[in-house]
């Protein structure tokens, strides 16, 4: 009797296991379909954005070409200068998409991230309205990284531009560096990393509007933006994400609506720390470079 009951229970368990297997298979299939839909939506947004931008570029080139040819005094030099600027915009756009598609690897060189920030400070401060205070807090013993200097410039400008747009009434923008460690168990650490790894950490924090929790998972999508129409194309953070990824690093974002947003960018570090002998640019009053 007990044997029959045990056999019946085994059959029931086998049936339940098969049902669970089928449900799991269906769930995995739904997940793949969902991911494919997301991918197609992103590609559709990307294609629409590219078409829109290149259409504007071509229309501008056509307009200035016509102006140059219609000039009674011969070809207008100013029109050709404008055409050159527009062509360069098109070149920057293609460079951006090559970065997205990993078709143009970064030209890596040993780099002092602190020094790169110091060099960028004058331009960054000039690009900000007087209502935004730019502050820095740089580690004395920050470890070296391998980086593409052009891409890091691009990354810093995009992050700071994004922060500026988030503070229409003014506020504080803080750039901070530290040494950090992260284990391979960290959900954002790229695959292939074994054990713990050291990183040079750059944190960019603003006291702006903040990001709605429902939008925070989409902020790195190309052409996704929460800004008003005409205020941005939604490429800035997508470019930042692509650059950090191509440097073997990762990025974290924390935000609270009405209080501000913080981006933490982790770049794989060398073992040797940098002690720059160069005198740093003057920091904002009240801030000191920390060890």
ZIBELPE-V122314 format. One record per pair of residues at least 12 apart in sequence whose ideal C-beta (glycine too) atoms are under 8 Angstrom apart, sorted by the first residue. I is the first residue (numbers start at 1). J is the second residue. D is the distance in Angstrom with one decimal. If there is no record, write none. Layout:
BEGIN
I,J,D + I,J,D
END
This chain:
BEGIN
42,221,5.6 + 42,222,6.7 + 45,221,7.1 + 45,222,6.4 + 45,223,4.4 + 45,224,7.0 + 46,100,7.9 + 46,222,4.8 + 46,223,6.2 + 48,223,7.2 + 49,222,6.6 + 49,223,4.0 + 49,233,6.3 + 49,234,7.5 + 49,235,7.5 + 50,93,7.6 + 50,97,7.0 + 53,93,5.8 + 53,233,7.2 + 54,90,7.0 + 54,93,7.2 + 57,86,5.7 + 57,87,8.0 + 57,89,6.2 + 57,90,4.8 + 57,93,7.5 + 60,82,7.6 + 60,86,4.8 + 61,83,5.6 + 61,86,5.5 + 61,87,7.2 + 64,79,4.5 + 64,80,7.6 + 64,82,4.8 + 64,83,4.9 + 64,86,7.2 + 65,79,7.3 + 65,83,6.7 + 67,79,4.8 + 68,80,6.0 + 68,83,7.7 + 96,235,6.5 + 96,239,5.9 + 99,151,7.4 + 99,239,6.6 + 99,242,4.8 + 99,243,6.6 + 99,246,6.8 + 100,222,6.6 + 100,238,7.0 + 100,239,8.0 + 100,242,5.3 + 102,246,6.5 + 105,246,6.8 + 106,147,7.1 + 106,148,3.5 + 106,151,5.3 + 106,243,7.5 + 106,246,5.3 + 106,247,6.2 + 107,148,4.9 + 107,150,7.6 + 108,146,4.2 + 108,147,6.3 + 108,148,6.0 + 108,247,7.6 + 109,146,6.9 + 109,147,7.0 + 109,148,7.5 + 109,149,6.8 + 110,144,5.6 + 110,145,7.7 + 110,146,6.3 + 110,270,7.4 + 111,144,6.8 + 111,145,5.6 + 111,146,6.9 + 111,147,4.3 + 111,149,6.5 + 111,152,7.2 + 112,142,7.5 + 112,144,6.4 + 112,274,4.9 + 112,276,6.0 + 113,142,6.1 + 113,145,5.9 + 113,147,7.5 + 113,152,7.8 + 113,177,5.9 + 113,200,5.2 + 113,202,6.3 + 113,267,7.0 + 114,138,4.6 + 114,139,7.2 + 114,142,5.3 + 114,177,5.8 + 114,274,7.0 + 114,276,6.4 + 114,280,7.8 + 115,276,5.9 + 115,278,6.7 + 116,147,7.7 + 116,149,7.0 + 116,152,5.6 + 116,153,7.8 + 116,156,7.6 + 117,136,6.4 + 117,138,6.6 + 117,156,7.3 + 117,175,5.7 + 117,177,7.1 + 117,202,7.7 + 118,136,7.9 + 118,138,7.8 + 118,278,7.8 + 118,280,5.6 + 118,281,4.9 + 120,153,6.7 + 120,156,5.2 + 120,157,7.8 + 121,134,7.1 + 121,136,6.9 + 121,281,5.4 + 122,281,7.2 + 123,157,7.9 + 124,156,7.1 + 124,157,7.7 + 124,160,5.2 + 127,157,7.8 + 127,160,7.0 + 127,161,7.4 + 127,164,7.2 + 128,160,7.5 + 128,164,5.9 + 128,173,7.1 + 129,164,7.5 + 129,170,7.0 + 131,167,7.6 + 131,169,6.9 + 131,170,2.8 + 131,171,7.6 + 132,163,8.0 + 132,164,6.3 + 132,167,5.6 + 132,170,5.5 + 132,171,6.0 + 132,172,7.4 + 132,173,5.9 + 133,171,7.5 + 133,172,5.0 + 133,173,7.1 + 133,284,6.5 + 134,173,5.1 + 134,175,7.6 + 134,284,6.9 + 135,172,6.3 + 135,173,7.1 + 135,174,4.7 + 135,175,7.4 + 135,283,7.4 + 135,284,4.6 + 135,287,5.2 + 136,174,7.3 + 136,175,5.0 + 136,176,7.3 + 136,283,5.7 + 136,284,7.3 + 136,287,6.7 + 136,289,7.8 + 137,174,6.6 + 137,175,7.4 + 137,176,4.3 + 137,177,7.6 + 137,287,6.0 + 137,288,7.9 + 137,289,7.0 + 137,290,6.1 + 138,175,7.9 + 138,176,7.4 + 138,177,5.0 + 138,280,7.2 + 138,289,4.8 + 138,290,7.5 + 139,177,4.9 + 139,178,5.2 + 139,179,6.4 + 139,289,7.6 + 139,290,6.2 + 139,291,6.7 + 140,275,7.1 + 140,289,6.1 + 140,290,6.9 + 140,291,4.4 + 141,179,6.8 + 141,273,4.3 + 141,274,7.6 + 141,275,7.0 + 141,291,6.1 + 142,177,5.1 + 142,178,7.4 + 142,179,6.3 + 142,200,5.6 + 142,273,6.6 + 142,274,5.9 + 143,179,5.5 + 143,198,6.2 + 143,200,5.2 + 143,269,3.6 + 143,270,5.6 + 143,271,7.4 + 143,272,7.0 + 143,273,5.1 + 143,274,7.0 + 144,200,7.5 + 144,269,6.7 + 144,270,4.3 + 144,272,6.1 + 144,273,7.5 + 144,274,5.3 + 145,200,4.9 + 145,247,7.5 + 145,267,4.4 + 145,268,6.7 + 145,269,5.8 + 145,270,7.0 + 146,247,7.3 + 146,268,7.3 + 146,270,7.8 + 147,247,6.0 + 147,267,6.7 + 148,243,7.8 + 148,247,7.5 + 151,243,4.8 + 151,246,7.6 + 151,247,7.8 + 152,243,7.4 + 154,239,6.5 + 154,243,6.8 + 155,239,7.2 + 155,240,5.2 + 155,243,4.7 + 155,244,7.2 + 155,265,7.7 + 158,236,4.0 + 158,237,7.1 + 158,239,5.4 + 158,240,5.3 + 159,204,4.8 + 159,236,7.6 + 159,240,5.9 + 159,263,6.2 + 160,173,6.5 + 160,204,7.2 + 161,236,6.1 + 162,236,5.0 + 162,237,6.2 + 163,204,6.6 + 163,206,3.8 + 163,208,6.4 + 163,261,7.6 + 165,208,8.0 + 165,227,6.1 + 165,231,6.5 + 165,232,6.5 + 166,206,5.4 + 166,208,3.0 + 166,209,5.1 + 166,210,7.6 + 166,260,7.5 + 166,261,6.4 + 167,206,5.8 + 167,207,6.7 + 167,208,4.1 + 167,209,7.5 + 168,209,7.8 + 171,206,6.2 + 171,207,3.8 + 171,208,5.8 + 171,260,7.3 + 172,205,7.9 + 172,206,7.1 + 172,207,4.9 + 173,204,7.4 + 173,205,7.4 + 173,206,5.3 + 174,203,7.6 + 174,204,7.5 + 174,205,4.7 + 174,206,7.8 + 175,202,7.0 + 175,203,7.5 + 175,204,5.7 + 176,202,7.4 + 176,203,4.5 + 176,204,8.0 + 176,205,7.2 + 177,200,6.7 + 177,201,6.6 + 177,202,5.5 + 177,203,7.7 + 178,201,4.8 + 178,203,7.4 + 179,198,6.5 + 179,199,7.4 + 179,200,6.6 + 179,201,7.0 + 179,269,6.8 + 179,273,7.5 + 180,198,7.3 + 180,199,4.8 + 180,200,7.7 + 180,201,4.1 + 180,266,6.4 + 181,196,5.2 + 181,197,7.0 + 181,198,5.7 + 181,199,7.1 + 182,196,7.0 + 182,197,6.2 + 182,199,6.2 + 182,250,8.0 + 182,266,6.4 + 183,195,6.9 + 183,196,4.9 + 183,197,7.8 + 184,196,7.7 + 184,197,7.7 + 186,250,7.9 + 188,250,4.1 + 188,251,7.4 + 188,252,6.4 + 189,250,6.1 + 190,245,7.5 + 190,248,6.1 + 190,249,7.7 + 190,250,6.4 + 197,268,6.4 + 198,268,7.7 + 198,269,4.5 + 198,271,7.6 + 199,249,6.8 + 199,266,4.1 + 199,267,6.0 + 199,268,6.1 + 199,269,5.4 + 200,266,7.7 + 200,267,4.8 + 200,269,4.7 + 201,264,6.2 + 201,265,7.1 + 201,266,5.6 + 201,267,7.8 + 202,264,7.6 + 202,265,4.6 + 202,267,7.3 + 203,262,6.0 + 203,263,7.0 + 203,264,4.9 + 203,265,7.5 + 204,262,7.1 + 204,263,4.9 + 204,265,7.4 + 205,260,6.5 + 205,261,7.3 + 205,262,4.2 + 205,263,7.7 + 206,260,5.1 + 206,261,5.7 + 206,262,7.8 + 207,259,7.1 + 207,260,4.3 + 208,260,5.3 + 208,261,6.4 + 209,257,7.1 + 209,258,7.0 + 209,260,7.9 + 210,255,4.9 + 210,256,5.1 + 210,257,4.0 + 210,258,5.6 + 210,259,5.6 + 210,260,5.8 + 210,261,5.8 + 211,226,7.2 + 211,253,7.5 + 211,255,4.1 + 211,257,7.2 + 211,261,5.7 + 212,226,7.3 + 212,257,6.1 + 213,257,8.0 + 216,253,6.3 + 216,255,6.2 + 219,237,5.1 + 219,253,6.7 + 220,237,5.4 + 220,238,5.5 + 220,240,7.8 + 220,241,4.1 + 220,251,8.0 + 221,234,7.5 + 221,238,6.5 + 222,234,6.9 + 222,235,6.2 + 222,238,4.4 + 223,235,6.7 + 223,238,7.7 + 224,238,7.8 + 240,263,7.5 + 240,265,7.7 + 244,265,5.4 + 244,266,7.6 + 244,267,7.3 + 247,267,5.6 + 247,268,7.3 + 248,267,7.7 + 248,268,4.9 + 249,265,6.5 + 249,266,4.7 + 249,267,4.5 + 249,268,6.2 + 250,266,5.3 + 251,263,6.3 + 251,264,6.8 + 251,265,5.2 + 251,266,7.2 + 252,264,4.4 + 252,266,7.7
END
